[in-house]
Amino acid sequence: MQEHLKQEVSACFNAPGREQREAAKQMLFTSACTHAKANTQAKKDTIRQYLEAFLDIVEHFFLEQVGEKTWFLCGRTVDETAQAVEAFLQQHTDQITEILHYHNSFAEYIDNLQPQGNSRNLFHYRNTDLGFYGRESEMEALDSFLEQEGQILWMAVVGDGGVGKSKLLYHFCAQVSNRPDWKTVWFSKNICERVNEYQNWAYPDRLLIVADYAGEMAKQLGDWLGKLAEINPSCRPKQLRLILLERENLGEVAPVWYQAFTGGREQRQAVEQFCVNLSSPCIELHGLGDEALKAMVMDYAHSKNRELLETNLTFVLEKAHEIDLNNLAPRPLVTLFIADAALEGKAYTHWNITALVENIISRYRNHWKVSVCDNNEERYESLYQMLVYATATGGWDLQVLPAPLETASRTLLASRQVLEPLVCAVNEEPTFRERLSPLEPDLVGEFFVLDYFNDKYYDKTTLAAIVQLFWGRRENFWSFLNRCIQNYYNEPRFQALFSSGLAAFEPETEDTSIVILFAKLLVNLTHCQSESEAVQTVDKLKALTGKFHDFPDFALVYSYGLVNLSSK
């Protein structure tokens, strides 16, 4: 094939017009395929990649060094040009081969992933207007994790929603990115699935991967570690550090995310082999101390161009300790909610998280209706429904959805001119990314969706249709419902949604992969319930085990429910 290149490469650069040069490249490709007897698409793809790499190298590393490119190409004979190309090929064969190996590789995929940008949402962990305070010991622990021996290691950072897990890792990754030998990447479920498709995961630098909402991709992450355990170390990254972010710590009964992560026997062996410390694989994150919270609240007030008096600052911290009783120290996000209400002059009869979140959602919805949708009622209602879908299922990729969201999705997609600024405004991002993102932070998004389900609760047909549609994004919807249980099970207004063994969210399908996820939700529900409620939930697990008696996974999940019940 190299001999063939020498005969026709000149015209790819020497033809007078761009169209002629492109035609010459196509002729070169066609004749090269014929010469090489490339009779399959895979062989043709290989030849095209080789040609693209070769021509790129000739242009950038060879011709650009010649003062007069046209003089060089026109003033020499075909034989002289062929000799020059042959010499170049001999000198740069290794470089061409390296580029071909890089093309469509794991390394190229990782290098092409876009870094996370700053968010304009003051409650979002990626908003840099609010400084990063405290967490010195956690940052030291993470730094130590990076420097431990071993080619591959994983650990988890766990803690309640709003405690600052993502913000901690966002700032840690920012520090690590400044080191020349490290590459940092945030995994989503889609990225994780794509990574699992490769057979070779070689990467020249040290690689730090953060898996937020790890439960949504825990099985795929465990599968990947299993594959990495089996292959030659030369096919792995130079060093790999994987950090999982989840809410539940490891206890007497392993949480669902860890069960999925460890999987079967071989997968468990790989997970345990690469664990940083089997006896203590998690950093458990709690709230912040008062000094760090004060600095954060002052930043928030400054970002809103408001002044917070010392008496108001004291009030905010007192309320934070009063409201956030489940934590050793107040969660940063809850404290920001209180600061927001104080700056807005809110005077609640009962200060609680529900009232704070309702205030924020009310402002959001008014902004979307008046400013984003220009008081267009149909557009606003469609946006509201699609944002519920995006929040509950991990995002909407701007495609027409089936009923009952077909009309809403078509309404928003009808005009590209309207859609792009609308999506940017709701996502609070300056760049249009072809996707409506979930409403964040989680505490707000979960309340927003549950409130929507509450409105539909007595319209059983519509609610059931919506729930079945959402189960189409099974892992995402399961993870979302799991977070809702953890944060809002005890909220009185949502009791009907969580009653009767989550009857409102029960999937109407024989697809065992979906039903088993629902069964795992029931297990997690028993953690929150009283003894009498847990008995009813475990009875439902027993019924599912009987219905799907050919699937031992149901019996295993049932046993977890029995263990939780016995602890009560």
C-alpha positions, 0 to 999 in steps of 0.5 A, a space after each residue: 500500500 505504501 508503494 501505491 501512495 507514492 504514485 498519487 499523493 502529489 495531486 492531493 496537494 497540488 491540484 489548483 482548487 479545493 474541489 479538485 484536491 478533494 476529488 484527488 483524495 477520493 480517487 486515491 482512496 478508491 484506487 488504494 482500496 482496489 490495490 489492497 483488495 479491500 472487500 469489506 467495510 472494515 478494511 475500507 475503514 482501515 484504509 481511509 484512517 491510514 490515508 487520513 493520518 498519512 496525508 495529515 502528517 505529510 502536510 503538517 510535518 513535511 510540506 509546511 517545512 518547505 518555503 514554497 509548497 507549490 514550487 516544491 510540488 510543481 517543480 519536481 518530477 513525479 519520480 523525485 516526488 515519489 522518492 521524497 515521499 518514500 523517504 518520508 514514509 521510512 522516517 515516519 512509519 512509527 508515527 503513522 502507526 501510532 496515530 492509527 492505533 490512537 484513532 477510535 481508541 479508548 485514549 482518544 475517546 477519553 481525550 475528547 470528553 469535554 470538561 465540566 463547565 461552570 454553572 450559573 446556578 448558585 446552588 450548583 456544585 459547579 458554581 465557582 462564585 461560592 468559595 470552597 471552604 473546609 474539607 481539609 482532612 477529606 482533601 488530604 485523604 483523597 490526595 493520599 488515595 491518588 498516591 497509594 501504590 497499585 495500578 488500579 484502585 477505587 474508593 467511594 465518597 458517601 453522604 446525604 444529599 446536599 452535604 457537598 460530595 460533588 463539590 468536594 470532588 469538583 474542587 479536588 479534580 480542579 487541583 489534580 488537573 493542574 498536575 501534568 501527569 494526571 487526566 480527570 474525567 467525570 463519568 455518566 452512565 452513557 460514558 460508562 457504557 461506551 467505555 465498556 465496549 473497548 477491549 484495550 484501555 491503555 492510557 499514557 497518563 494517570 487517570 482519575 475518574 469520578 462516577 457521580 450517581 454511581 448507583 446508576 452505573 454501578 453494574 457497568 463499573 463493576 463489569 469494567 473492573 472485572 475486565 481490567 482484572 483479566 487483561 494484560 497490565 499493558 492494556 490498562 491506564 498507566 494508573 487508574 483511580 476511580 471514585 464513586 459518589 453515592 449517598 449510602 454507606 456500607 452497613 450490615 446489609 450492603 446498599 443496593 449500589 454496592 450489590 450491583 457494583 460487586 455483582 457475581 463472584 468473579 466481579 466481586 473478586 475484581 472489585 475487592 482486588 482493586 479496593 483501596 481498603 476493604 475494611 474502610 472503602 468509603 469516606 463518609 461526608 458530614 456537614 460543615 463547621 460554622 466558620 466554613 458555613 459563614 464564609 460560604 453564606 457571605 459569598 452567596 450574599 455577595 453573589 446576589 449583590 446583597 449585604 448580610 448583617 451579622 445578626 442575619 448571619 447568626 440567624 442563618 446558622 442557628 436555623 441551619 442547626 435547628 433544621 438539619 438535625 439528622 447530620 452532625 453539622 449542617 449541610 452546606 446546601 440546606 444552609 444556602 437555602 436558609 440564607 436565600 430565604 433570609 435575603 428574600 425577607 421570608 418569614 416562615 411560621 415553620 422553618 423547615 426544608 420543605 418550606 425552603 425548597 417550595 420557595 425556590 421552586 416557586 421562584 423558578 417556575 415564575 421565572 420560566 413562565 414569565 421570562 423564559 416562555 414569555 407567558 405562553 401558557 402552552 409552551 410553559 406547560 410543555 416545558 414543565 412536563 419535559 423538565 419533570 421527565 428530564 429530572 426523573 430520568 437523567 435528562 431529555 435528549 430533545 426527541 419526541 416521546 410517546 404518550 402521555 408526553 408526546 404533545 409536550 415534547 412536540 410543542 417544544 421541538 416545533 421551533 428551533 429558534 424558540 427551543 435553543 434559548 429556552 433550553 439554555 435558560 433552564 439549564 443555566 448554561 450559555 451554550 446549547 448542548 442538545 439536551 434538557 438537563 435535570 433540575 438541580 440540586 437534587 433536593 430541589 429536583 426531587 421535590 419538584 417531581 414528587 410535587 408533580 406526581 402528587 398533582 396527578 395522584 388522583 388521575 390514576 390513568 395518567 399517573 400510571 402512563 407517566 410512571 411506565 414511560 419513566 421506567 423506560 429509563 430504568 436505572 436513572 428512574 430507579 436511582 431518582 426514586 431511591 433518592 426521593 425515598 431517602 430525602 422525602 419519605 417523612 414529608 407528610 404531603 408525599 405520604 400517599 406516593 410512598 404508601 402501599 409498597 410504592 404502589 404509585 411507582 410499581 412498573 406494569 411489566 414482565 421485564 424482570 430487569 425493571 421489576 428487580 430494580 423496583 424490588 430493591 427500592 422496596 428493600 431501601 424503603 424498609 430502612 425508613 419505615 416503622 415495623 408495621 409498614 416494613 412488614 407490609 413491604 416485605 410481604 410485597 417482596 415475598 409476593 414478587 419472589 413467588 411470582 418470579 420464582 424462576 429468578 433467584 435474584 428476587 429471593 436474594 432481594 427478599 432476604 435483604 428485606 427480611 434482614 432489615 425487618 429483623 433489625 426492627 
